[in-house]
């Protein structure tokens, strides 16, 4: 008896929900089905009255961020919308069903933490 280990890119992945942590708040949205490698488009809308600087985007395990469509930090004007295309890879060896955790950190450009 033998079995075949599937290629990582073909491992079935079911994202039950997407949990997006934005600074100190958490947002959850519905999930989707994918394979071991996939692209997630993370929308960001600056609803603040001042420009914001996106400093960091992190992905929770068992996923790995392989590539992002934009280099960070990136400045987003008040009222501006931007979509970050995240190329993700599932880091496990077997099928997965569970959440995808994303953390996004952004601060006002006038903040002393951003150096301006």
C-alpha distance (Angstrom), angle and dihedral (degrees) to the residues before:
residue distance angle dihedral
X1 . . .
X2 3.78 . .
X3 3.75 137.2 .
X4 3.74 134.9 -158.2
X5 3.80 124.0 -126.2
X6 3.81 107.2 -135.9
X7 3.78 120.9 -124.3
X8 3.80 109.0 -95.3
X9 3.81 91.2 -118.7
X10 3.83 91.6 59.7
X11 3.81 98.9 47.8
X12 3.82 108.4 121.5
X13 3.79 113.1 -115.1
X14 3.79 124.6 -172.0
X15 3.78 114.0 -166.9
X16 3.81 103.2 -157.1
X17 3.81 92.8 -170.4
X18 3.77 139.7 -15.3
X19 3.79 115.7 -123.3
X20 3.80 111.9 -161.7
X21 3.78 116.7 -169.3
X22 3.80 110.8 -159.9
X23 3.80 111.1 -172.4
X24 3.83 100.6 -59.9
X25 3.82 99.9 -14.4
X26 3.80 132.0 80.3
X27 3.80 127.0 -145.0
X28 3.82 125.2 -172.9
X29 3.78 127.6 -161.7
X30 3.79 134.8 173.4
X31 3.76 123.4 -76.1
X32 3.78 138.5 -128.3
X33 3.80 142.6 -154.2
X34 3.79 121.8 -99.5
X35 3.79 144.0 152.4
X36 3.81 127.9 -105.9
X37 3.83 92.3 -76.5
X38 3.79 120.7 41.7
X39 3.81 144.9 145.4
X40 3.79 121.9 -116.7
X41 3.80 118.9 -165.8
X42 3.80 108.4 -144.8
X43 3.82 111.2 -163.1
X44 3.79 119.7 -151.5
X45 3.79 124.4 -171.1
X46 3.79 120.0 -173.5
X47 3.80 103.2 -138.9
X48 3.81 92.2 166.8
X49 3.82 121.7 104.6
X50 3.82 91.4 -123.4
X51 3.81 132.4 56.2
X52 3.82 114.1 -88.7
X53 3.79 129.3 -148.0
X54 3.80 115.9 -144.4
X55 3.79 102.8 -144.9
X56 3.78 105.1 172.5
X57 3.81 143.4 11.2
X58 3.81 116.7 -170.2
X59 3.80 131.0 -177.1
X60 3.80 122.7 -148.1
X61 3.80 121.1 -125.9
X62 3.01 138.3 -71.5
X63 3.83 82.6 48.1
X64 3.79 126.6 70.4
X65 3.79 126.4 -153.4
X66 3.81 104.7 -130.9
X67 3.80 100.1 173.4
X68 3.79 140.9 -6.6
X69 3.82 128.1 -151.7
X70 3.82 92.4 -131.1
X71 3.79 133.8 40.7
X72 3.78 116.3 -122.2
X73 2.93 138.9 -94.0
X74 3.81 96.3 51.0
X75 3.81 127.1 172.1
X76 3.80 119.9 -135.1
X77 3.79 120.1 -167.0
X78 3.81 122.2 -133.6
X79 3.82 109.1 -78.7
X80 3.83 92.6 12.9
X81 3.82 122.2 129.3
X82 3.79 126.5 -150.4
X83 3.80 134.7 178.9
X84 3.80 120.6 -146.2
X85 3.81 112.5 -155.2
X86 3.79 106.9 -149.0
X87 3.80 117.9 -163.8
X88 3.79 103.3 -151.8
X89 3.76 134.0 -174.4
X90 3.78 127.7 -161.6
X91 3.81 108.0 -122.8
X92 3.81 97.7 -156.0
X93 3.79 132.6 90.1
X94 3.80 99.7 -136.9
X95 3.80 137.0 50.5
X96 3.81 114.4 -67.7
X97 3.78 133.5 -151.1
X98 3.80 116.4 177.9
X99 3.80 145.8 78.4
X100 3.79 130.8 -41.7
X101 3.80 111.2 -138.1
X102 3.81 120.6 -155.0
X103 3.81 126.0 178.7
X104 3.80 120.1 -162.3
X105 3.81 121.7 -173.9
X106 3.81 119.9 -164.7
X107 3.79 131.3 162.9
X108 3.79 134.8 -172.6
X109 3.81 109.5 -90.6
X110 3.80 89.3 -126.5
X111 3.82 89.3 59.9
X112 3.80 116.3 115.2
X113 3.81 88.9 -132.8
X114 3.82 91.3 66.9
X115 3.79 93.5 54.6
X116 3.82 96.6 -115.4
